[in-house]
Amino acid sequence: MPPNGSPRVALITGESRGIGRSIALGLAADGCDVAVNYRRDEVAAAETVAAIELMGHRAVAFRASVDVAADAEGLADAVLADFGAVDILVANAGIASRGHTVVDTDLAEVDRLMRTHAYSAFLLCKAFVPSMRDRPRGDVVFISSVAARLLAPRSVPYNMAKVALAALAMTLAKEERDAGIHVNVVAPGLVATEMGRRLVKGAMGVDDIGSLDAGSPSGRVCRLEDIADVVRFLVSPASSYVTGQTVT
């Protein structure tokens, strides 16, 4: 919490399910009020809001397609009007690519993934970062992927989008350091989410993602709480000297 004792306010995009929901609940457990952004699943967003309220913290759901400039700006207007400030922005919205080679990939798919991953984060930073400069501390965390480093075949739209996201993050970290805004990236590998399960089924024919535990770091596939815990550290007082970093 800030020195005056009021809760910090967190906005996590794509937080009605999966990684986003886990981060939202983790930050609420650490004392944050939470703005819940969703694009389609109103029921899941309402469930996330209810779970945060049961923890004794404020939560409100806001519908917005954050890859659309007008929606991102409208989201910022609505959240700032309701909560008064945003101290923590977690850009988490993401989708998978279809697994085609470069020459078989449609430009429309590249555009869709760039918009979902990179353009949305860019628009959110433009909308929220200026107001963070007046806060005791600001935090921007981008949820990326080891894909930005591995650059595996048959995933060029996803690879391009995540590399662009990393470029945005590292540029922003340098620009906003003097304003007290910390900017960091969390880059997991395979995660036990709905998207992760679809990915291993489509790419490897694996029905049970748990069967990949033995070949994974630490003997298990990454879990939702593993990512949430890293985000919780990055926005905490324990990371007061950490910015411009990628945690893989």
C-alpha positions as CSV (number, residue, x, y, z in Angstrom):
1,M,0.0,0.0,0.0
2,P,1.1,3.6,-0.5
3,P,2.3,5.5,2.6
4,N,-1.1,7.0,3.2
5,G,-2.5,3.5,3.8
6,S,-5.0,3.5,0.9
7,P,-5.0,0.4,-1.3
8,R,-3.1,0.4,-4.5
9,V,-5.3,-0.1,-7.6
10,A,-4.4,-2.7,-10.1
11,L,-5.8,-3.2,-13.7
12,I,-5.1,-6.5,-15.3
13,T,-6.3,-7.1,-18.9
14,G,-7.8,-10.4,-19.9
15,E,-8.3,-11.2,-16.2
16,S,-11.6,-12.9,-16.2
17,R,-9.9,-16.3,-16.6
18,G,-6.6,-18.2,-16.4
19,I,-3.4,-16.2,-15.8
20,G,-5.2,-12.9,-15.6
21,R,-7.6,-14.1,-12.9
22,S,-4.8,-15.7,-10.9
23,I,-2.8,-12.4,-11.0
24,A,-5.9,-10.4,-10.0
25,L,-6.6,-12.7,-7.0
26,G,-3.0,-12.6,-6.0
27,L,-2.8,-8.8,-6.0
28,A,-6.0,-8.6,-4.1
29,A,-4.5,-11.0,-1.5
30,D,-1.7,-8.4,-1.2
31,G,-4.2,-5.6,-0.5
32,C,-5.0,-4.2,-3.9
33,D,-8.3,-3.0,-5.2
34,V,-8.8,-4.4,-8.7
35,A,-10.3,-3.2,-12.0
36,V,-11.4,-6.3,-13.9
37,N,-11.1,-6.0,-17.7
38,Y,-12.8,-8.5,-20.0
39,R,-13.7,-8.6,-23.6
40,R,-16.4,-11.2,-23.9
41,D,-16.9,-13.4,-20.8
42,E,-19.1,-11.3,-18.6
43,V,-20.0,-14.2,-16.3
44,A,-16.3,-15.1,-15.6
45,A,-15.5,-11.4,-15.0
46,A,-18.4,-11.2,-12.5
47,E,-17.0,-14.3,-10.7
48,T,-13.6,-12.7,-10.5
49,V,-15.1,-9.6,-9.0
50,A,-17.1,-11.6,-6.5
51,A,-14.0,-13.5,-5.4
52,I,-12.0,-10.3,-4.8
53,E,-14.9,-8.8,-2.9
54,L,-15.0,-11.9,-0.6
55,M,-11.4,-11.1,0.2
56,G,-12.5,-7.7,1.4
57,H,-11.3,-5.5,-1.5
58,R,-13.0,-3.4,-4.1
59,A,-13.4,-4.8,-7.6
60,V,-15.3,-3.6,-10.7
61,A,-15.6,-5.2,-14.1
62,F,-15.0,-3.1,-17.2
63,R,-15.7,-4.4,-20.7
64,A,-13.3,-3.3,-23.4
65,S,-11.4,-4.6,-26.4
66,V,-8.0,-3.1,-25.5
67,D,-6.6,-3.5,-28.9
68,V,-9.0,-0.8,-30.1
69,A,-7.8,2.7,-29.4
70,A,-11.2,4.1,-28.5
71,D,-11.9,1.2,-26.1
72,A,-8.5,1.5,-24.4
73,E,-9.1,5.3,-23.9
74,G,-12.6,4.7,-22.7
75,L,-11.4,2.0,-20.3
76,A,-8.9,4.5,-18.9
77,D,-11.5,7.2,-18.5
78,A,-13.9,4.8,-16.8
79,V,-11.4,3.2,-14.4
80,L,-9.7,6.4,-13.4
81,A,-13.1,8.0,-12.8
82,D,-14.2,5.1,-10.6
83,F,-11.0,4.3,-8.7
84,G,-9.3,7.6,-8.9
85,A,-5.9,6.1,-10.0
86,V,-4.2,3.0,-11.3
87,D,-0.9,2.1,-9.6
88,I,-0.4,-1.3,-11.3
89,L,-1.0,-2.1,-14.9
90,V,-0.6,-5.8,-16.0
91,A,-0.9,-6.3,-19.8
92,N,-2.0,-9.9,-20.0
93,A,-4.3,-10.2,-23.0
94,G,-3.1,-12.8,-25.4
95,I,-4.1,-15.4,-28.0
96,A,-2.2,-18.2,-29.8
97,S,-1.3,-18.4,-33.4
98,R,-2.4,-21.2,-35.8
99,G,0.8,-23.1,-36.3
100,H,1.5,-22.3,-40.0
101,T,4.9,-21.7,-41.6
102,V,5.9,-18.2,-42.5
103,V,4.9,-18.6,-46.2
104,D,1.5,-20.2,-45.3
105,T,0.6,-17.5,-42.7
106,D,-2.0,-14.9,-43.7
107,L,-1.2,-11.3,-43.0
108,A,-4.6,-11.0,-41.2
109,E,-3.4,-13.5,-38.6
110,V,-0.2,-11.5,-38.0
111,D,-2.2,-8.3,-37.7
112,R,-4.6,-10.0,-35.2
113,L,-1.9,-11.2,-32.9
114,M,0.1,-8.0,-33.1
115,R,-3.0,-6.1,-32.1
116,T,-3.9,-8.5,-29.3
117,H,-0.4,-8.7,-27.7
118,A,1.6,-5.6,-28.7
119,Y,-0.8,-2.9,-29.9
120,S,-3.1,-3.4,-26.9
121,A,-0.2,-3.0,-24.5
122,F,1.0,0.1,-26.3
123,L,-2.5,1.7,-26.2
124,L,-2.9,0.9,-22.5
125,C,0.5,2.5,-21.7
126,K,-0.5,5.6,-23.6
127,A,-3.8,5.7,-21.6
128,F,-2.6,4.9,-18.1
129,V,1.1,5.7,-17.7
130,P,0.7,9.5,-17.6
131,S,-1.5,9.3,-14.5
132,M,0.9,6.9,-12.8
133,R,3.6,9.6,-12.8
134,D,1.8,11.4,-10.0
135,R,1.6,8.3,-7.8
136,P,4.1,7.3,-5.1
137,R,5.0,4.3,-7.3
138,G,3.8,2.9,-10.6
139,D,4.3,-0.6,-12.0
140,V,3.7,-1.9,-15.5
141,V,4.1,-5.7,-16.0
142,F,3.9,-7.3,-19.4
143,I,3.0,-11.0,-19.6
144,S,5.1,-12.3,-22.5
145,S,6.5,-15.8,-23.3
146,V,9.8,-17.6,-23.8
147,A,8.6,-17.6,-27.5
148,A,10.2,-14.2,-27.8
149,R,13.6,-15.8,-27.1
150,L,13.2,-19.3,-28.6
151,L,11.5,-18.1,-31.9
152,A,10.2,-21.6,-32.7
153,P,9.0,-22.5,-36.2
154,R,5.4,-22.4,-37.2
155,S,4.5,-19.6,-34.8
156,V,5.7,-16.4,-36.5
157,P,2.6,-14.3,-35.6
158,Y,3.0,-15.1,-31.9
159,N,6.8,-14.7,-32.1
160,M,6.6,-11.3,-33.8
161,A,4.0,-10.1,-31.3
162,K,5.9,-11.1,-28.2
163,V,9.2,-9.6,-29.6
164,A,7.3,-6.4,-30.2
165,L,6.0,-6.5,-26.7
166,A,9.5,-6.9,-25.3
167,A,10.7,-3.9,-27.3
168,L,7.8,-1.8,-25.9
169,A,8.6,-2.9,-22.3
170,M,12.3,-2.2,-22.4
171,T,11.8,1.2,-24.1
172,L,9.1,2.2,-21.6
173,A,11.4,1.1,-18.7
174,K,14.1,3.6,-19.8
175,E,11.6,6.4,-20.5
176,E,9.7,6.2,-17.2
177,R,12.5,5.3,-14.7
178,D,12.8,8.9,-13.4
179,A,9.1,9.0,-12.9
180,G,9.3,6.1,-10.4
181,I,7.5,3.7,-12.7
182,H,8.8,0.2,-12.8
183,V,8.4,-1.8,-16.0
184,N,9.2,-5.5,-16.2
185,V,8.3,-8.6,-18.2
186,V,7.3,-12.1,-17.1
187,A,8.0,-14.7,-19.8
188,P,6.8,-18.2,-18.9
189,G,7.0,-21.2,-21.1
190,L,4.2,-23.7,-21.3
191,V,1.5,-23.0,-18.7
192,A,-1.3,-25.2,-17.5
193,T,-4.1,-23.1,-18.9
194,E,-7.0,-23.7,-21.3
195,M,-4.8,-22.2,-24.1
196,G,-1.8,-24.3,-23.0
197,R,-3.9,-27.5,-23.1
198,R,-5.1,-26.6,-26.6
199,L,-1.6,-25.9,-27.7
200,V,-0.1,-29.2,-26.7
201,K,-3.1,-31.1,-28.0
202,G,-2.8,-29.4,-31.4
203,A,1.0,-29.4,-31.7
204,M,1.9,-32.7,-30.0
205,G,-1.3,-34.7,-29.8
206,V,-1.0,-34.6,-26.0
207,D,-4.4,-34.9,-24.2
208,D,-3.1,-34.6,-20.6
209,I,-0.8,-31.6,-20.1
210,G,0.3,-33.1,-16.8
211,S,2.1,-35.9,-18.7
212,L,4.7,-33.3,-19.7
213,D,5.6,-32.6,-16.1
214,A,8.7,-34.8,-16.1
215,G,10.3,-32.9,-18.9
216,S,9.5,-29.4,-17.5
217,P,11.7,-27.2,-15.3
218,S,11.2,-28.1,-11.6
219,G,9.5,-31.3,-12.6
220,R,6.1,-29.8,-13.5
221,V,4.4,-27.6,-16.1
222,C,4.2,-24.0,-15.0
223,R,1.1,-23.2,-13.0
224,L,-1.1,-20.1,-12.8
225,E,0.1,-19.2,-9.3
226,D,3.8,-19.4,-10.4
227,I,3.2,-16.5,-12.7
228,A,1.0,-14.6,-10.3
229,D,3.7,-14.9,-7.6
230,V,6.3,-13.4,-9.8
231,V,4.0,-10.5,-10.6
232,R,3.3,-10.0,-6.9
233,F,7.0,-9.8,-6.2
234,L,7.6,-7.3,-9.1
235,V,5.1,-4.8,-7.9
236,S,6.0,-5.2,-4.2
237,P,8.3,-3.1,-2.0
238,A,10.8,-6.0,-2.2
239,S,11.4,-5.1,-5.9
240,S,12.0,-1.4,-5.3
241,Y,15.3,-1.6,-7.3
242,V,14.0,-3.8,-10.1
243,T,13.0,-2.4,-13.5
244,G,13.7,-3.2,-17.1
245,Q,14.0,-6.9,-16.4
246,T,12.6,-10.1,-18.0
247,V,11.9,-12.9,-15.6
248,T,11.8,-16.2,-17.6
